[in-house]
Amino acid sequence: MSSPKTLCDWSKSDLAKRSEELAELVRDAGYYCAKCARVANDKRVLCKSKKLPQPAKVK
Ligand SMILES: [Zn+2]
């Protein structure tokens, strides 16, 4: 059984079973998927990765 290549391919059961792995991937996320709205700190795990912009500063 091979694991899905990207976070975008994770099924509901993957998300349930691999929550600790998910936590590692999304911690301090610097990228998001422009197609699926997933976030990750490794752009290789997103199918259409884009750099996550810094949130606008609250004045
Ligand atoms: Zn995606």
N, CA, C, O and the ligand as a Tripos MOL2 file, in Angstrom:
@<TRIPOS>MOLECULE
protein
  237   235    60     0     0
PROTEIN
NO_CHARGES

@<TRIPOS>ATOM
      1 N           0.8530   -1.1970    0.0000 N.3       1 MET1
      2 CA          0.0000    0.0000    0.0000 C.3       1 MET1
      3 C           0.8830    1.2400    0.0000 C.2       1 MET1
      4 O           1.6600    1.4450    0.9330 O.2       1 MET1
      5 N           0.7760    2.0520   -1.0130 N.am      2 SER2
      6 CA          1.5870    3.2630   -1.0760 C.3       2 SER2
      7 C           0.7750    4.4550   -0.6000 C.2       2 SER2
      8 O          -0.4500    4.4810   -0.7230 O.2       2 SER2
      9 N           1.4670    5.4280   -0.0620 N.am      3 SER3
     10 CA          0.7780    6.6150    0.4170 C.3       3 SER3
     11 C           0.5650    7.5810   -0.7370 C.2       3 SER3
     12 O           1.3400    7.5870   -1.6940 O.2       3 SER3
     13 N          -0.4750    8.3920   -0.6550 N.am      4 PRO4
     14 CA         -0.7350    9.3710   -1.7220 C.3       4 PRO4
     15 C           0.4430   10.3260   -1.8690 C.2       4 PRO4
     16 O           1.1090   10.6650   -0.8910 O.2       4 PRO4
     17 N           0.6920   10.7570   -3.1150 N.am      5 LYS5
     18 CA          1.8380   11.6270   -3.3800 C.3       5 LYS5
     19 C           1.6660   13.0110   -2.7720 C.2       5 LYS5
     20 O           2.6020   13.5650   -2.1950 O.2       5 LYS5
     21 N           0.4930   13.5540   -2.9020 N.am      6 THR6
     22 CA          0.2690   14.9030   -2.3900 C.3       6 THR6
     23 C          -0.8040   14.9080   -1.3070 C.2       6 THR6
     24 O          -1.6640   14.0300   -1.2430 O.2       6 THR6
     25 N          -0.7190   15.9110   -0.4750 N.am      7 LEU7
     26 CA         -1.7280   16.1120    0.5580 C.3       7 LEU7
     27 C          -3.1180   16.2190   -0.0780 C.2       7 LEU7
     28 O          -4.1190   15.8180    0.5170 O.2       7 LEU7
     29 N          -3.1590   16.7590   -1.2810 N.am      8 CYS8
     30 CA         -4.4170   16.9400   -1.9910 C.3       8 CYS8
     31 C          -5.0990   15.6120   -2.2910 C.2       8 CYS8
     32 O          -6.3150   15.5560   -2.4690 O.2       8 CYS8
     33 N          -4.3100   14.5460   -2.3460 N.am      9 ASP9
     34 CA         -4.8580   13.2320   -2.6840 C.3       9 ASP9
     35 C          -5.3200   12.4610   -1.4570 C.2       9 ASP9
     36 O          -5.9140   11.3900   -1.5770 O.2       9 ASP9
     37 N          -5.0470   13.0050   -0.2800 N.am     10 TRP10
     38 CA         -5.4260   12.2740    0.9170 C.3      10 TRP10
     39 C          -6.9340   12.1370    0.9900 C.2      10 TRP10
     40 O          -7.6790   13.0870    0.7490 O.2      10 TRP10
     41 N          -7.3610   10.9420    1.3250 N.am     11 SER11
     42 CA         -8.7870   10.6950    1.5020 C.3      11 SER11
     43 C          -9.1680   10.9770    2.9480 C.2      11 SER11
     44 O          -8.3170   11.2410    3.7970 O.2      11 SER11
     45 N         -10.4550   10.9160    3.2010 N.am     12 LYS12
     46 CA        -10.9240   11.1320    4.5670 C.3      12 LYS12
     47 C         -10.2610   10.1570    5.5290 C.2      12 LYS12
     48 O          -9.8840   10.5260    6.6410 O.2      12 LYS12
     49 N         -10.1230    8.9060    5.0900 N.am     13 SER13
     50 CA         -9.5370    7.9120    5.9960 C.3      13 SER13
     51 C          -8.0470    8.1710    6.1970 C.2      13 SER13
     52 O          -7.5140    7.9220    7.2780 O.2      13 SER13
     53 N          -7.3600    8.6770    5.1450 N.am     14 ASP14
     54 CA         -5.9540    9.0540    5.3240 C.3      14 ASP14
     55 C          -5.8500   10.1480    6.3820 C.2      14 ASP14
     56 O          -5.0100   10.0910    7.2800 O.2      14 ASP14
     57 N          -6.7230   11.1430    6.2540 N.am     15 LEU15
     58 CA         -6.6920   12.2680    7.1850 C.3      15 LEU15
     59 C          -6.9230   11.8060    8.6150 C.2      15 LEU15
     60 O          -6.3430   12.3420    9.5600 O.2      15 LEU15
     61 N          -7.7770   10.8090    8.7550 N.am     16 ALA16
     62 CA         -8.0770   10.2910   10.0900 C.3      16 ALA16
     63 C          -6.9060    9.4750   10.6250 C.2      16 ALA16
     64 O          -6.5430    9.5790   11.7970 O.2      16 ALA16
     65 N          -6.3220    8.6620    9.7440 N.am     17 LYS17
     66 CA         -5.2680    7.7430   10.1890 C.3      17 LYS17
     67 C          -3.9130    8.4150   10.3270 C.2      17 LYS17
     68 O          -3.0860    7.9920   11.1350 O.2      17 LYS17
     69 N          -3.6810    9.4670    9.5350 N.am     18 ARG18
     70 CA         -2.3420   10.0540    9.4900 C.3      18 ARG18
     71 C          -2.3330   11.4740   10.0310 C.2      18 ARG18
     72 O          -1.6220   12.3350    9.5130 O.2      18 ARG18
     73 N          -3.1110   11.7170   11.0610 N.am     19 SER19
     74 CA         -3.2380   13.0790   11.5780 C.3      19 SER19
     75 C          -1.9010   13.6220   12.0860 C.2      19 SER19
     76 O          -1.6390   14.8200   11.9810 O.2      19 SER19
     77 N          -1.0540   12.7430   12.6360 N.am     20 GLU20
     78 CA          0.2340   13.2420   13.1250 C.3      20 GLU20
     79 C           1.1430   13.6670   11.9790 C.2      20 GLU20
     80 O           1.8740   14.6520   12.0780 O.2      20 GLU20
     81 N           1.0840   12.8990   10.8860 N.am     21 GLU21
     82 CA          1.8610   13.2540    9.6970 C.3      21 GLU21
     83 C           1.3320   14.5570    9.1070 C.2      21 GLU21
     84 O           2.0950   15.4100    8.6540 O.2      21 GLU21
     85 N           0.0110   14.6900    9.1260 N.am     22 LEU22
     86 CA         -0.6230   15.9160    8.6330 C.3      22 LEU22
     87 C          -0.1570   17.1190    9.4480 C.2      22 LEU22
     88 O           0.1440   18.1780    8.8970 O.2      22 LEU22
     89 N          -0.1010   16.9420   10.7600 N.am     23 ALA23
     90 CA          0.3250   18.0340   11.6380 C.3      23 ALA23
     91 C           1.7320   18.4960   11.2800 C.2      23 ALA23
     92 O           2.0260   19.6910   11.2970 O.2      23 ALA23
     93 N           2.6110   17.5250   10.9510 N.am     24 GLU24
     94 CA          3.9830   17.8650   10.5490 C.3      24 GLU24
     95 C           3.9820   18.6660    9.2480 C.2      24 GLU24
     96 O           4.7460   19.6200    9.1000 O.2      24 GLU24
     97 N           3.1240   18.2770    8.3100 N.am     25 LEU25
     98 CA          3.1250   18.8990    6.9880 C.3      25 LEU25
     99 C           2.5490   20.3130    6.9910 C.2      25 LEU25
    100 O           2.9700   21.1630    6.2060 O.2      25 LEU25
    101 N           1.5880   20.5590    7.8770 N.am     26 VAL26
    102 CA          0.9290   21.8670    7.8300 C.3      26 VAL26
    103 C           1.5040   22.8600    8.8400 C.2      26 VAL26
    104 O           1.1490   24.0390    8.8290 O.2      26 VAL26
    105 N           2.3930   22.3790    9.7120 N.am     27 ARG27
    106 CA          2.9590   23.2810   10.7170 C.3      27 ARG27
    107 C           3.8140   24.3620   10.0450 C.2      27 ARG27
    108 O           4.6460   24.0580    9.1900 O.2      27 ARG27
    109 N           3.6090   25.6030   10.4280 N.am     28 ASP28
    110 CA          4.3230   26.7400    9.8360 C.3      28 ASP28
    111 C           4.2320   26.7230    8.3170 C.2      28 ASP28
    112 O           5.2290   26.9330    7.6260 O.2      28 ASP28
    113 N           3.0460   26.4750    7.8070 N.am     29 ALA29
    114 CA          2.8450   26.3380    6.3750 C.3      29 ALA29
    115 C           3.2960   27.5800    5.6140 C.2      29 ALA29
    116 O           2.9940   28.7050    6.0100 O.2      29 ALA29
    117 N           4.0250   27.3660    4.5140 N.am     30 GLY30
    118 CA          4.4840   28.4770    3.6910 C.3      30 GLY30
    119 C           3.8990   28.4200    2.2970 C.2      30 GLY30
    120 O           4.1360   29.3090    1.4790 O.2      30 GLY30
    121 N           3.1450   27.3860    2.0280 N.am     31 TYR31
    122 CA          2.5660   27.2040    0.6970 C.3      31 TYR31
    123 C           1.1080   26.7920    0.8130 C.2      31 TYR31
    124 O           0.6860   26.2030    1.8080 O.2      31 TYR31
    125 N           0.3510   27.1150   -0.2280 N.am     32 TYR32
    126 CA         -1.0280   26.6340   -0.2740 C.3      32 TYR32
    127 C          -1.2870   26.0700   -1.6560 C.2      32 TYR32
    128 O          -0.5620   26.3730   -2.6030 O.2      32 TYR32
    129 N          -2.3090   25.2590   -1.7700 N.am     33 CYS33
    130 CA         -2.6840   24.7170   -3.0690 C.3      33 CYS33
    131 C          -3.7660   25.5970   -3.6680 C.2      33 CYS33
    132 O          -4.8210   25.8030   -3.0670 O.2      33 CYS33
    133 N          -3.4910   26.1150   -4.8620 N.am     34 ALA34
    134 CA         -4.4210   27.0320   -5.5110 C.3      34 ALA34
    135 C          -5.6530   26.3000   -6.0280 C.2      34 ALA34
    136 O          -6.6280   26.9290   -6.4380 O.2      34 ALA34
    137 N          -5.6080   25.0020   -6.0100 N.am     35 LYS35
    138 CA         -6.7490   24.2270   -6.4990 C.3      35 LYS35
    139 C          -7.5980   23.6850   -5.3550 C.2      35 LYS35
    140 O          -8.8270   23.6930   -5.4230 O.2      35 LYS35
    141 N          -6.9300   23.2130   -4.3030 N.am     36 CYS36
    142 CA         -7.6480   22.4920   -3.2450 C.3      36 CYS36
    143 C          -7.6860   23.2300   -1.9120 C.2      36 CYS36
    144 O          -8.3500   22.7840   -0.9760 O.2      36 CYS36
    145 N          -6.9800   24.3550   -1.8190 N.am     37 ALA37
    146 CA         -6.9460   25.1520   -0.5960 C.3      37 ALA37
    147 C          -6.2770   24.4330    0.5750 C.2      37 ALA37
    148 O          -6.4990   24.7890    1.7320 O.2      37 ALA37
    149 N          -5.4570   23.4200    0.2760 N.am     38 ARG38
    150 CA         -4.6490   22.8070    1.3300 C.3      38 ARG38
    151 C          -3.4560   23.7070    1.6120 C.2      38 ARG38
    152 O          -3.0540   24.4930    0.7550 O.2      38 ARG38
    153 N          -2.8970   23.5980    2.7910 N.am     39 VAL39
    154 CA         -1.6620   24.3100    3.0980 C.3      39 VAL39
    155 C          -0.6150   23.3200    3.5770 C.2      39 VAL39
    156 O          -0.9390   22.2670    4.1270 O.2      39 VAL39
    157 N           0.6600   23.6770    3.3590 N.am     40 ALA40
    158 CA          1.7480   22.8050    3.7880 C.3      40 ALA40
    159 C           3.0360   23.5940    3.8670 C.2      40 ALA40
    160 O           3.1540   24.6820    3.3020 O.2      40 ALA40
    161 N           4.0200   23.0210    4.5890 N.am     41 ASN41
    162 CA          5.3240   23.6760    4.6330 C.3      41 ASN41
    163 C           6.2550   23.1070    3.5670 C.2      41 ASN41
    164 O           7.4150   23.5070    3.4690 O.2      41 ASN41
    165 N           5.7440   22.1770    2.7730 N.am     42 ASP42
    166 CA          6.5230   21.5760    1.6880 C.3      42 ASP42
    167 C           5.6860   21.6230    0.4080 C.2      42 ASP42
    168 O           4.6500   20.9660    0.3080 O.2      42 ASP42
    169 N           6.1520   22.4160   -0.5760 N.am     43 LYS43
    170 CA          5.3280   22.6120   -1.7770 C.3      43 LYS43
    171 C           5.1870   21.3330   -2.5930 C.2      43 LYS43
    172 O           4.3000   21.2290   -3.4400 O.2      43 LYS43
    173 N           6.0610   20.3590   -2.3400 N.am     44 ARG44
    174 CA          5.9780   19.1150   -3.0990 C.3      44 ARG44
    175 C           4.7580   18.2830   -2.7560 C.2      44 ARG44
    176 O           4.3980   17.3790   -3.5100 O.2      44 ARG44
    177 N           4.1230   18.5660   -1.6460 N.am     45 VAL45
    178 CA          2.9620   17.7750   -1.2560 C.3      45 VAL45
    179 C           1.6500   18.4270   -1.6830 C.2      45 VAL45
    180 O           0.5690   17.9750   -1.3060 O.2      45 VAL45
    181 N           1.7600   19.5110   -2.4870 N.am     46 LEU46
    182 CA          0.5620   20.1730   -2.9910 C.3      46 LEU46
    183 C           0.5210   20.0370   -4.5050 C.2      46 LEU46
    184 O           1.5640   20.1270   -5.1530 O.2      46 LEU46
    185 N          -0.6660   19.8200   -5.0900 N.am     47 CYS47
    186 CA         -0.7360   19.5740   -6.5280 C.3      47 CYS47
    187 C          -0.5740   20.8650   -7.3250 C.2      47 CYS47
    188 O          -0.1060   20.8290   -8.4620 O.2      47 CYS47
    189 N          -0.9500   21.9990   -6.7500 N.am     48 LYS48
    190 CA         -0.8240   23.2820   -7.4600 C.3      48 LYS48
    191 C          -0.3490   24.3240   -6.4610 C.2      48 LYS48
    192 O          -1.0800   25.2430   -6.0940 O.2      48 LYS48
    193 N           0.9060   24.1530   -6.0270 N.am     49 SER49
    194 CA          1.3870   24.9540   -4.9110 C.3      49 SER49
    195 C           1.6220   26.4070   -5.2910 C.2      49 SER49
    196 O           2.0610   26.7160   -6.3990 O.2      49 SER49
    197 N           1.3260   27.2800   -4.3610 N.am     50 LYS50
    198 CA          1.5960   28.7140   -4.4730 C.3      50 LYS50
    199 C           2.1660   29.1550   -3.1420 C.2      50 LYS50
    200 O           1.8420   28.5950   -2.0950 O.2      50 LYS50
    201 N           3.0180   30.1640   -3.1920 N.am     51 LYS51
    202 CA          3.5650   30.6630   -1.9340 C.3      51 LYS51
    203 C           2.4680   31.3610   -1.1520 C.2      51 LYS51
    204 O           1.7180   32.1790   -1.6850 O.2      51 LYS51
    205 N           2.3960   31.0220    0.1110 N.am     52 LEU52
    206 CA          1.3750   31.6220    0.9700 C.3      52 LEU52
    207 C           1.8100   33.0330    1.3300 C.2      52 LEU52
    208 O           2.8750   33.2060    1.9210 O.2      52 LEU52
    209 N           1.0100   34.0590    0.9890 N.am     53 PRO53
    210 CA          1.4080   35.4180    1.3480 C.3      53 PRO53
    211 C           1.3020   35.6230    2.8470 C.2      53 PRO53
    212 O           0.5390   34.9380    3.5280 O.2      53 PRO53
    213 N           2.0650   36.5630    3.3470 N.am     54 GLN54
    214 CA          1.9450   36.9180    4.7570 C.3      54 GLN54
    215 C           0.5830   37.5630    4.9520 C.2      54 GLN54
    216 O           0.1430   38.3460    4.1110 O.2      54 GLN54
    217 N          -0.0780   37.2490    6.0340 N.am     55 PRO55
    218 CA         -1.3620   37.9000    6.2990 C.3      55 PRO55
    219 C          -1.1680   39.4030    6.4340 C.2      55 PRO55
    220 O          -0.1470   39.8620    6.9460 O.2      55 PRO55
    221 N          -2.1510   40.1650    5.9710 N.am     56 ALA56
    222 CA         -2.0560   41.6090    6.0760 C.3      56 ALA56
    223 C          -1.9460   42.0150    7.5330 C.2      56 ALA56
    224 O          -2.6160   41.4610    8.4050 O.2      56 ALA56
    225 N          -1.0950   42.9830    7.7760 N.am     57 LYS57
    226 CA         -0.9010   43.4310    9.1600 C.3      57 LYS57
    227 C          -2.1410   44.1450    9.6650 C.2      57 LYS57
    228 O          -2.7530   44.9470    8.9590 O.2      57 LYS57
    229 N          -2.4910   43.8390   10.8850 N.am     58 VAL58
    230 CA         -3.6190   44.5300   11.4880 C.3      58 VAL58
    231 C          -3.1310   45.8550   12.0380 C.2      58 VAL58
    232 O          -2.1480   45.9100   12.7760 O.2      58 VAL58
    233 N          -3.8310   46.9320   11.6700 N.am     59 LYS59
    234 CA         -3.3760   48.2510   12.0880 C.3      59 LYS59
    235 C          -4.0340   48.6730   13.3970 C.2      59 LYS59
    236 O          -3.7650   49.7640   13.9000 O.2      59 LYS59
    237 ZN         -4.1590   20.4760   -4.5950 Zn       60 ZN60
@<TRIPOS>BOND
     1     1     2 1
     2     2     3 1
     3     3     4 2
     4     3     5 am
     5     5     6 1
     6     6     7 1
     7     7     8 2
     8     7     9 am
     9     9    10 1
    10    10    11 1
    11    11    12 2
    12    11    13 am
    13    13    14 1
    14    14    15 1
    15    15    16 2
    16    15    17 am
    17    17    18 1
    18    18    19 1
    19    19    20 2
    20    19    21 am
    21    21    22 1
    22    22    23 1
    23    23    24 2
    24    23    25 am
    25    25    26 1
    26    26    27 1
    27    27    28 2
    28    27    29 am
    29    29    30 1
    30    30    31 1
    31    31    32 2
    32    31    33 am
    33    33    34 1
    34    34    35 1
    35    35    36 2
    36    35    37 am
    37    37    38 1
    38    38    39 1
    39    39    40 2
    40    39    41 am
    41    41    42 1
    42    42    43 1
    43    43    44 2
    44    43    45 am
    45    45    46 1
    46    46    47 1
    47    47    48 2
    48    47    49 am
    49    49    50 1
    50    50    51 1
    51    51    52 2
    52    51    53 am
    53    53    54 1
    54    54    55 1
    55    55    56 2
    56    55    57 am
    57    57    58 1
    58    58    59 1
    59    59    60 2
    60    59    61 am
    61    61    62 1
    62    62    63 1
    63    63    64 2
    64    63    65 am
    65    65    66 1
    66    66    67 1
    67    67    68 2
    68    67    69 am
    69    69    70 1
    70    70    71 1
    71    71    72 2
    72    71    73 am
    73    73    74 1
    74    74    75 1
    75    75    76 2
    76    75    77 am
    77    77    78 1
    78    78    79 1
    79    79    80 2
    80    79    81 am
    81    81    82 1
    82    82    83 1
    83    83    84 2
    84    83    85 am
    85    85    86 1
    86    86    87 1
    87    87    88 2
    88    87    89 am
    89    89    90 1
    90    90    91 1
    91    91    92 2
    92    91    93 am
    93    93    94 1
    94    94    95 1
    95    95    96 2
    96    95    97 am
    97    97    98 1
    98    98    99 1
    99    99   100 2
   100    99   101 am
   101   101   102 1
   102   102   103 1
   103   103   104 2
   104   103   105 am
   105   105   106 1
   106   106   107 1
   107   107   108 2
   108   107   109 am
   109   109   110 1
   110   110   111 1
   111   111   112 2
   112   111   113 am
   113   113   114 1
   114   114   115 1
   115   115   116 2
   116   115   117 am
   117   117   118 1
   118   118   119 1
   119   119   120 2
   120   119   121 am
   121   121   122 1
   122   122   123 1
   123   123   124 2
   124   123   125 am
   125   125   126 1
   126   126   127 1
   127   127   128 2
   128   127   129 am
   129   129   130 1
   130   130   131 1
   131   131   132 2
   132   131   133 am
   133   133   134 1
   134   134   135 1
   135   135   136 2
   136   135   137 am
   137   137   138 1
   138   138   139 1
   139   139   140 2
   140   139   141 am
   141   141   142 1
   142   142   143 1
   143   143   144 2
   144   143   145 am
   145   145   146 1
   146   146   147 1
   147   147   148 2
   148   147   149 am
   149   149   150 1
   150   150   151 1
   151   151   152 2
   152   151   153 am
   153   153   154 1
   154   154   155 1
   155   155   156 2
   156   155   157 am
   157   157   158 1
   158   158   159 1
   159   159   160 2
   160   159   161 am
   161   161   162 1
   162   162   163 1
   163   163   164 2
   164   163   165 am
   165   165   166 1
   166   166   167 1
   167   167   168 2
   168   167   169 am
   169   169   170 1
   170   170   171 1
   171   171   172 2
   172   171   173 am
   173   173   174 1
   174   174   175 1
   175   175   176 2
   176   175   177 am
   177   177   178 1
   178   178   179 1
   179   179   180 2
   180   179   181 am
   181   181   182 1
   182   182   183 1
   183   183   184 2
   184   183   185 am
   185   185   186 1
   186   186   187 1
   187   187   188 2
   188   187   189 am
   189   189   190 1
   190   190   191 1
   191   191   192 2
   192   191   193 am
   193   193   194 1
   194   194   195 1
   195   195   196 2
   196   195   197 am
   197   197   198 1
   198   198   199 1
   199   199   200 2
   200   199   201 am
   201   201   202 1
   202   202   203 1
   203   203   204 2
   204   203   205 am
   205   205   206 1
   206   206   207 1
   207   207   208 2
   208   207   209 am
   209   209   210 1
   210   210   211 1
   211   211   212 2
   212   211   213 am
   213   213   214 1
   214   214   215 1
   215   215   216 2
   216   215   217 am
   217   217   218 1
   218   218   219 1
   219   219   220 2
   220   219   221 am
   221   221   222 1
   222   222   223 1
   223   223   224 2
   224   223   225 am
   225   225   226 1
   226   226   227 1
   227   227   228 2
   228   227   229 am
   229   229   230 1
   230   230   231 1
   231   231   232 2
   232   231   233 am
   233   233   234 1
   234   234   235 1
   235   235   236 2
@<TRIPOS>SUBSTRUCTURE
     1 MET1         2 RESIDUE 1 A MET
     2 SER2         6 RESIDUE 1 A SER
     3 SER3        10 RESIDUE 1 A SER
     4 PRO4        14 RESIDUE 1 A PRO
     5 LYS5        18 RESIDUE 1 A LYS
     6 THR6        22 RESIDUE 1 A THR
     7 LEU7        26 RESIDUE 1 A LEU
     8 CYS8        30 RESIDUE 1 A CYS
     9 ASP9        34 RESIDUE 1 A ASP
    10 TRP10       38 RESIDUE 1 A TRP
    11 SER11       42 RESIDUE 1 A SER
    12 LYS12       46 RESIDUE 1 A LYS
    13 SER13       50 RESIDUE 1 A SER
    14 ASP14       54 RESIDUE 1 A ASP
    15 LEU15       58 RESIDUE 1 A LEU
    16 ALA16       62 RESIDUE 1 A ALA
    17 LYS17       66 RESIDUE 1 A LYS
    18 ARG18       70 RESIDUE 1 A ARG
    19 SER19       74 RESIDUE 1 A SER
    20 GLU20       78 RESIDUE 1 A GLU
    21 GLU21       82 RESIDUE 1 A GLU
    22 LEU22       86 RESIDUE 1 A LEU
    23 ALA23       90 RESIDUE 1 A ALA
    24 GLU24       94 RESIDUE 1 A GLU
    25 LEU25       98 RESIDUE 1 A LEU
    26 VAL26      102 RESIDUE 1 A VAL
    27 ARG27      106 RESIDUE 1 A ARG
    28 ASP28      110 RESIDUE 1 A ASP
    29 ALA29      114 RESIDUE 1 A ALA
    30 GLY30      118 RESIDUE 1 A GLY
    31 TYR31      122 RESIDUE 1 A TYR
    32 TYR32      126 RESIDUE 1 A TYR
    33 CYS33      130 RESIDUE 1 A CYS
    34 ALA34      134 RESIDUE 1 A ALA
    35 LYS35      138 RESIDUE 1 A LYS
    36 CYS36      142 RESIDUE 1 A CYS
    37 ALA37      146 RESIDUE 1 A ALA
    38 ARG38      150 RESIDUE 1 A ARG
    39 VAL39      154 RESIDUE 1 A VAL
    40 ALA40      158 RESIDUE 1 A ALA
    41 ASN41      162 RESIDUE 1 A ASN
    42 ASP42      166 RESIDUE 1 A ASP
    43 LYS43      170 RESIDUE 1 A LYS
    44 ARG44      174 RESIDUE 1 A ARG
    45 VAL45      178 RESIDUE 1 A VAL
    46 LEU46      182 RESIDUE 1 A LEU
    47 CYS47      186 RESIDUE 1 A CYS
    48 LYS48      190 RESIDUE 1 A LYS
    49 SER49      194 RESIDUE 1 A SER
    50 LYS50      198 RESIDUE 1 A LYS
    51 LYS51      202 RESIDUE 1 A LYS
    52 LEU52      206 RESIDUE 1 A LEU
    53 PRO53      210 RESIDUE 1 A PRO
    54 GLN54      214 RESIDUE 1 A GLN
    55 PRO55      218 RESIDUE 1 A PRO
    56 ALA56      222 RESIDUE 1 A ALA
    57 LYS57      226 RESIDUE 1 A LYS
    58 VAL58      230 RESIDUE 1 A VAL
    59 LYS59      234 RESIDUE 1 A LYS
    60 ZN60       237 GROUP 0 **** ****
